[in-house]
Amino acid sequence: MVIPRLRIRNRDGSLAGSLRAARLVFAAVLLLSLMSSVASACPFCQAFRSPIANDLRNAKVAVLADFASLVPSTPGDKSSEEGVASHQADLRIQRVIKGRDELPKTQSTIRLSSDTKFDTSKTYLCVGFGTKTIAWATPIPLHRNSVGYLEKLGKLPETGPARLEFFLKHLDDADPTIADDAYNEFALASYDDLLGLQDKIDRKWMLALLQRPRTDEMRLRLFCTLLGVAGNPDDAPSILALMTRLEQQSHVALDAAVACYLTLLGEEGLSEVRSRYLANVQAAPRNVYSAIVAVSFQGDQLQKIERPKLAESLELVLDRHEYADLVILKLAQWEHWSAAKRIAQLFKEADPKATFVRQPAVRFLRACPKPEAAALLRELEAIDPQAVAQSQSFQPIPPPDDSEEENDDVKPAAKPTPTKAPAPKKEEKAEQMSLEPVNRARLLAPFVHRQHDAAIAK
């Protein structure tokens, strides 16, 4: 699973407000976490492009070629005079890596376009796709001494820690193309494979990379994740300093830094995150959302801190309605039913037009198997019957994937209620909603789309 790198923009092209943008980012993270039971290596990362190994595997033809000459520019095309953007060049084939029979025997050059200036000091990996006609992709520039890297790709295991071990040493490669490719491999690998590298990761090297000013935001996220795997509590002060720096910059990598901090220190780190973000009414909205994402990741995938303690921490932001809707669904997924009365009170206090609070609250209570949930639902129906009725059009919230233990205090869920069944009358006992697992993407899609529509409309 790869979490999208979202940059929400207003209609004029400017970046949207941090509150609305962060809300949409978290909604996307929540949706994707429910869509997949497989943990990604870096849940905060996005691959820049398909890894080179995938290109070579899927290509019909692959060659190494050197710059030969620029194609004469067309009249009025000033950019091509400098060999940039829309310019074309003839590249001289030096070596055929794949598909020799697909090329004419007399062909020695290929004409390709590039969105960057051609560099005579580099060689280019050129891959072509298709069946009858070869469609060439944009050439990939490489340092000449990076050719050996390409030769080893086909000899690696398809998955697993042994494959990642090869790319680990290239994460800070002098050739930016190779460094990017190594990053992409990690961004698409499984978290279990990453855990298998624990003894191979140099934690001091990771700390150095994190403290380097020129490390970009996506690599910061990956390096934080790697340090969470290989680090120890002694590294926590450095991550806390990184968190402070990222806070001041409203940096998108703060979520990964907070997640790393929680992984290194466990409950001790959770105490700091609670006071610094979740219980701090002065904390910047984007920083609060970063903390919510980090705590959610800890409970969903790492679970080095008990879920009840994480849920209690998320409860701290329920009083602030701008965060409540995102937290409610996470608490329901974690079966934190002790928050039922508090969530019902949120429904009562919310503006009648605030469906983003009222509908998740109703869905929480519908999913809750506790006897008091039915009584609370009747109270809410008397206040806003329309919101309760609309919420019943959604399927119940599923339990977490690893929920196998039975709760002795909770009776087994009743037979599933039809999706569009009418709300129970006040004089009738409300039937308990089923916790039968459902398609999670279908479950949350309407909620996420409403968030997206509201953010764009504003």
N, C-alpha and C positions, 0 to 999 in steps of 0.2 A: 504494500500500500504506500502510496506516495501522496503526502499532504500537499495540495496546490499552493503555489506561492501567489497570494492574492494581493493585487494593488487596486483598491477600489477608487475610481475617479468620478468626479462630478461631470456634468454635461459639458462644462467648459474645459475639461481636461485636467483640472487641478485635482490633487489627492483629496479624497473625501475625509470628513471629520474622523478623528481617531476612534471615537466612541462607536459610530455606526460601522466603520470599517472593521474594527476589532470584533464587534458583535457578529458580523457576517463571517469573518475568519473562523471564529469559534464554532459557529453553526456548521460550517463546512467540515471542521475537524471532528465535531460530534457525529455528523452524518457518516463520514468515512470510517470512523472508529466502529460504528454499528454495522457498516456494510461488510466489514472483513474481520474474521477471527484471527488473521495472521498478522503478527506484529512486524512493522517495517523496521529496517535497520536504523533509520533516522526518521522518526515520525514527524520531524519538523523540517525535513529536507525535501528538495525537489531536484530531480536530475536535470542538468542543463540541456542534455540531448541524449539520444540513444547511445549506449556504449559502443565503442569501435568494434568490439567483438561481435555484437549483434549485427552491425553493418556488414562485416565480413561474412558472417554466417548467412545472411539473407541476400547478399548481393549476387548478381549474375557475373559481374566482372569487377575486379579490383586491381589497380595498378599503382605503382609509385612513379611519379613524374616530376620533372624539374621545369622551372619557368624557361620558356624559350623566347617569346616575344609578345608584346602587346598587340592586340588587334586594332587597326586604325579606327579612330573614333568617328562617329557619325556627325554630320554638321549640327552644331548647337549643343552637343553633349560635352560640356566643359569638364565634367567630373572624370570622364574617361582619360583625359590628358594626364591625370595624376595616378591612374591605375586604381581607382577606388570605386566603391559602391557598385554601379551598374556596368563596370568595365569587363571586357573579355580578354582572355589571353590564350595563346597556344602553349601547351605544356608538352614537353618531350618525354615519352614513355621510357623509363629506365629499367623497370622490372614489372613483370606481370605476376601478381600474387594469386589470382584466381580467374578462371575463365579464359585461358589463352585461346581456346578454339572459337570463342565468341568474337574475337577481333580479327579483322582482315590481316593476313600475313604481312602485307606491305604497310600497314598503318603504324606510323611512328610517333604521331602527335595526336592530341585531343584538344578541342577548343571548349573551354569552360568559363563560366562567370564566377566572380567572387564578390562578396560584400566588403572585403577588406583589401588593402593594397597588397599586390603580389610581392613576394620577397625572394630575391635571387639567391639568398643564402640558405633557403629552406627547400626541402623536398615536399611533395604533396601526395597525400593518399587520396586517390580518386576511386569512387565506387559507383557502379552503374547497376540499375535495377530494370526489370521488365522481362518480357518474353520474346516478342518479335523485334522490338526496337529498344535499344539501350537508352535509358534516361539517366543521365549523370547527375549525381548530387553535387552540392557545393564542395570544392576540394578542401581537404583538411590539411593545414600546414603543420609540418613536423620539423624539429631539429634533425639534422642528418644523422646524428648519433642515436636517435630514438627508433631507428628502424628495427633494432634488436628487440624492442618492446613488442612490436607487431608480431615478430616471429614466435614469441612465447605465448601469445594469446590462445592459439589453437591447441596448445599442449596442456592447458589448465583444466582442472575439474569444472564441470558445468556449474556447480553450486558448492557451498560449504566453506568452512573456515580456511581450508587450504587455498582456495581460490582468492579469498579476501586477503590472505597473508601476502600474496604477490602484489596486490594493489596498495596495501598499507604503506609500503616503502616508497610508493610513487605519489602519495598525497601531496607532497611538497616538491615534486619534480621540477627541475629547472626549465623543462619544456612545458609551457602552460597548457598545451593540448593534452599532454600525458597526465598532468596534474588534474585537469578537468575530467579526463576519462576515468581515472582512479576514483575520483569523487563520485561520478555517476554510478560506478559499480557498487559503491557502498550505499548510495541512496536507494538502490533497487534491491539490495540483498535482504535476507530475513534477519530478524533480531536474534534468533537462535544462533545463526551463523556468526553474528557479531560477538555474541557471548563466548563463542568458541575461540575467539582471539584474545581473551583476557590476558593470557600469559605472554602474548606477543606484542602487546601495545606498550610502548614506552611512555609512562604517565608524565615524566618530566618533559618529554618532547611535545606531548599534547598541551601541557601548560604553556610552553614557550610559543606554540602556534596560536594559542588563545590570546596571549598577551601581545602578539605582534599587531601593530596598528593596521597593516595593509590586508589582514585577513578579512575576506568579505563575509556578508551576513549568513549565507548558506553554509559556508565552511565553518563559521563559528558554531552553528547549530550541530553540524556533524561532529566537530571536535569536542563539544560539550557532551554529546552522547557517548563518544569513545572514552572520554575521561570518566564518565559515569560507570562504564564497564570496568575500567582498569584502575581507577583511582582509589584513594582511601581518605579517611577523615582529615588527614593532614593537608589535603588539597582544598578543603572547603574555604579557608580564608581567601585564597586566590580567586575562587569562584564568586565569593561574596563581593570582592572588589570589582570583579567583572560585572556583576549584577548592578552595582552602583553606577558604573560607567555607562552601561546600557540604559539604565533608567533615565539618566540625564539626557541621553540622545533619543529617547523614545524609540529604541532599537527593536526591530522585529525578532532578534535572536534572544531576547530576554526570556521567552518561554523555555527554550532549551537550557539556558543557564540555570533557571530556577529548578527545572527537572533534574539537572545534574546535581545541584545542591541538595535536593531532597534525597537523591540516590546515595550520595556520599555520607550524609548525616542521619538519615532516617527521621525518627520522631523529633530529635533535637533540631534538625533543619526545618521541620514542619512548624515548630514553634516560632522560628524566625520569619517564615513565610506568612504565617497568620498575622503577626504583629506588623509586618512590613507592608503587606498588601491587603489581605482579606479583611482584617479588622480595622484597617486604617482608612478612615473616611476621606483623608486628604490625599490618598494615593491617586496618581494619574489613572484615568480609565484604561488606557492601553496597558499599563503595568498590571492592573488588577486582572484584566483578561488574560494576560500572559501567565499569571499565577494560577488562574482557573484551569487553563489548558495544561499546565505542568502538573497540578494536583490530579486532574482527570487522567492524564497519562500514567501517573504513578499507580492509581487505583485500577486502571484498565489492564495494564500490561506488566508493570514491574512488581507491584504489590509487595514492596519491601516494608511498607507501612500498612497497618491494618486498615481495611476499608472504612470501618466505623469511625476511626479517627480522622480519616480524610474527609468523610462525609460531614462530620461535625465542623470541620474547617470550612467547607463550602457553605455550610449553613450561615456562616458569619456574614455573607453578602446578600442573604435573602431580604433583609430589610431595605436594601437599595434596589428598587424595582428595575433599574436599568440592567441589572445583572440577573435578576431572579429567574426569568424564564429559562435561561441557559442552564442554571444550576438545578432547577426543578427536575428536568428530564434526566440529568445525571444521577440525582438522588434516587429517582425511581428505578433507573437501570441497576443501581447498586442495592436496591431493596432497603433503602433507609427509611422505613415506614414510621419511625418515631417522629419524623418531621411533619406528619399529616396535619395536626392541629395548626401548626405554624403556617403551613402552606395554605390551608383553608382561610386563615386570617388574612393572608396576602390577597386572596381572591376578594375578600370583603372590603379591603382597604384600597384596592386598585380602582382606577378610573374605569367606568363601564366600557369605554372605548379601547381600553388596554387589553385587547384579546391575546396579545403575546404573553400576558401574565395569567389571565383567567383560564384560557384553554389548557395550557400545560398543567395548571393546578388541578383542574377537573380530571385530566388524564392520569395524573399522579394518584388521585383518590380512587379512580376507577380500577387502577392496577393494584391498589393496596388491598391485601386480604384481611386486614384487621377489621373487626366488627364495627369499630367507631367510624370507619371510612364511609359506610353506607349512611349513617346519620349525618355526617358532615356534608355529604353530597346532597341530601335532602334540604339542608340549610342553604346551600349555595343555589340550588334550583329555585328556591323561593325568592332569592335575591335577583338572579339573572337566569331565567329558564332557557333563554336563547343560547347563551354561552354553553350551558350544560348540554343542550341538545346538539349543538354543533360539534362539541367535543366527542360525542358518542359516535360520530361518523368515522372516527379513526379507530384502528385496531388497538388493543391494549399494549402497553409498554412491556417488552420482553425482559426476562431476567438476564443477568450477565451470563456469558458462555460457560463460566466455570462453576456456576451455581449448582452444586450437587447435594449439598447438605439440606436436610429437612429441618424446618423450624417447628419444634414441639408446640409452640404457643399459637401456631397458625393452622387453621383447618385447611384441608386440601381445597384447591380452587374448584369452583363449580364448573359445570359444562359450559363451553364458550357461548357467549351471548351473540346473536346475529349482529353484524356490523351496524346496521341501521335500525336497531330496535329502539322504540320510543323510550323516553325517560320514565322511570318507575313513578307511580303515583305516590303521594305523600302517605296515604294510608296503607300502602303496600310495602313489604320489606324488599329493599333493593337487592337484587341478585348479585353476588360477588363476581367480579370480572375475572376471566381466565388469564393465567400467566403463561399460556402456551406460546412457545417461541413462534415468531412470525418473521416475514421478510423485513429486515431492519431498514433497508433503503426505502421501501414503500412506507414504512411507519413514519419516518421523520421527514420525508421529502416535502410534504405540504408545509410543515413548520419552517423548514429551511427556505423554501421558495417565498414564504410570506416575509421572512426576514430580509431576503434579497430585494423583494419588491419595495418594501418599506424604505430600505437604505437608498435605493435608486431614486425613489419618488422624492425623498428629501433632498 
